[in-house]
Amino acid sequence: MEYFIPLMLVGAVVAAALFGITNWLRNRNLKVS
């Protein structure tokens, strides 16, 4: 149970990073096309 909160934080950071990267790539692709 001690590793639950750190894993949750890491998962949230990774999910936010993936979400931001996909949004950035989508916006860049829309501007290019």
N, CA and C atoms as an extended XYZ file, in Angstrom:
99
Properties=species:S:1:pos:R:3:atomname:S:1:resname:S:1:resid:I:1 pbc="F F F"
N         0.836       -1.211        0.000 N   MET     1
C         0.000        0.000        0.000 CA  MET     1
C         0.872        1.262        0.000 C   MET     1
N         2.151        1.119        0.349 N   GLU     2
C         2.991        2.324        0.393 CA  GLU     2
C         3.310        2.829       -1.015 C   GLU     2
N         3.267        1.922       -1.996 N   TYR     3
C         3.620        2.321       -3.360 CA  TYR     3
C         2.414        2.803       -4.159 C   TYR     3
N         1.236        2.779       -3.541 N   PHE     4
C         0.025        3.092       -4.296 CA  PHE     4
C         0.003        4.560       -4.718 C   PHE     4
N         0.294        5.470       -3.784 N   ILE     5
C         0.216        6.904       -4.101 CA  ILE     5
C         1.310        7.319       -5.096 C   ILE     5
N         2.571        6.915       -4.912 N   PRO     6
C         3.581        7.268       -5.929 CA  PRO     6
C         3.234        6.730       -7.318 C   PRO     6
N         2.728        5.501       -7.387 N   LEU     7
C         2.346        4.955       -8.693 CA  LEU     7
C         1.206        5.760       -9.294 C   LEU     7
N         0.260        6.197       -8.457 N   MET     8
C        -0.854        7.012       -8.946 CA  MET     8
C        -0.329        8.344       -9.494 C   MET     8
N         0.617        8.956       -8.777 N   LEU     9
C         1.168       10.235       -9.230 CA  LEU     9
C         1.931       10.054      -10.542 C   LEU     9
N         2.733        8.994      -10.625 N   VAL    10
C         3.486        8.748      -11.862 CA  VAL    10
C         2.526        8.487      -13.018 C   VAL    10
N         1.485        7.706      -12.761 N   GLY    11
C         0.510        7.428      -13.807 CA  GLY    11
C        -0.205        8.688      -14.267 C   GLY    11
N        -0.525        9.570      -13.316 N   ALA    12
C        -1.205       10.815      -13.672 CA  ALA    12
C        -0.284       11.702      -14.502 C   ALA    12
N         0.997       11.758      -14.130 N   VAL    13
C         1.951       12.584      -14.884 CA  VAL    13
C         2.133       12.037      -16.298 C   VAL    13
N         2.252       10.717      -16.418 N   VAL    14
C         2.427       10.104      -17.738 CA  VAL    14
C         1.187       10.330      -18.597 C   VAL    14
N         0.000       10.178      -18.000 N   ALA    15
C        -1.237       10.378      -18.753 CA  ALA    15
C        -1.347       11.827      -19.214 C   ALA    15
N        -1.001       12.769      -18.331 N   ALA    16
C        -1.069       14.186      -18.697 CA  ALA    16
C        -0.064       14.496      -19.802 C   ALA    16
N         1.128       13.904      -19.726 N   ALA    17
C         2.142       14.151      -20.754 CA  ALA    17
C         1.677       13.602      -22.102 C   ALA    17
N         1.150       12.377      -22.103 N   LEU    18
C         0.652       11.800      -23.359 CA  LEU    18
C        -0.491       12.635      -23.920 C   LEU    18
N        -1.384       13.098      -23.047 N   PHE    19
C        -2.514       13.907      -23.490 CA  PHE    19
C        -2.028       15.210      -24.113 C   PHE    19
N        -1.073       15.859      -23.456 N   GLY    20
C        -0.541       17.118      -23.978 CA  GLY    20
C         0.182       16.915      -25.299 C   GLY    20
N         0.960       15.835      -25.401 N   ILE    21
C         1.711       15.581      -26.638 CA  ILE    21
C         0.756       15.298      -27.787 C   ILE    21
N        -0.284       14.500      -27.526 N   THR    22
C        -1.231       14.190      -28.603 CA  THR    22
C        -1.975       15.445      -29.038 C   THR    22
N        -2.352       16.296      -28.086 N   ASN    23
C        -3.034       17.543      -28.453 CA  ASN    23
C        -2.108       18.442      -29.260 C   ASN    23
N        -0.821       18.524      -28.851 N   TRP    24
C         0.132       19.371      -29.565 CA  TRP    24
C         0.338       18.864      -30.989 C   TRP    24
N         0.513       17.542      -31.132 N   LEU    25
C         0.703       16.976      -32.470 CA  LEU    25
C        -0.538       17.189      -33.328 C   LEU    25
N        -1.723       17.035      -32.725 N   ARG    26
C        -2.966       17.208      -33.481 CA  ARG    26
C        -3.089       18.659      -33.944 C   ARG    26
N        -2.797       19.602      -33.067 N   ASN    27
C        -2.892       21.015      -33.448 CA  ASN    27
C        -1.864       21.341      -34.528 C   ASN    27
N        -0.652       20.805      -34.405 N   ARG    28
C         0.377       21.081      -35.398 CA  ARG    28
C        -0.018       20.486      -36.742 C   ARG    28
N        -0.570       19.270      -36.732 N   ASN    29
C        -0.986       18.637      -37.985 CA  ASN    29
C        -2.126       19.419      -38.629 C   ASN    29
N        -3.053       19.937      -37.805 N   LEU    30
C        -4.160       20.715      -38.359 CA  LEU    30
C        -3.632       22.003      -38.984 C   LEU    30
N        -2.649       22.645      -38.330 N   LYS    31
C        -2.106       23.882      -38.881 CA  LYS    31
C        -1.339       23.605      -40.171 C   LYS    31
N        -0.637       22.473      -40.224 N   VAL    32
C         0.140       22.147      -41.423 CA  VAL    32
C        -0.792       21.831      -42.588 C   VAL    32
N        -1.819       21.057      -42.347 N   SER    33
C        -2.737       20.663      -43.411 CA  SER    33
C        -3.847       21.704      -43.524 C   SER    33
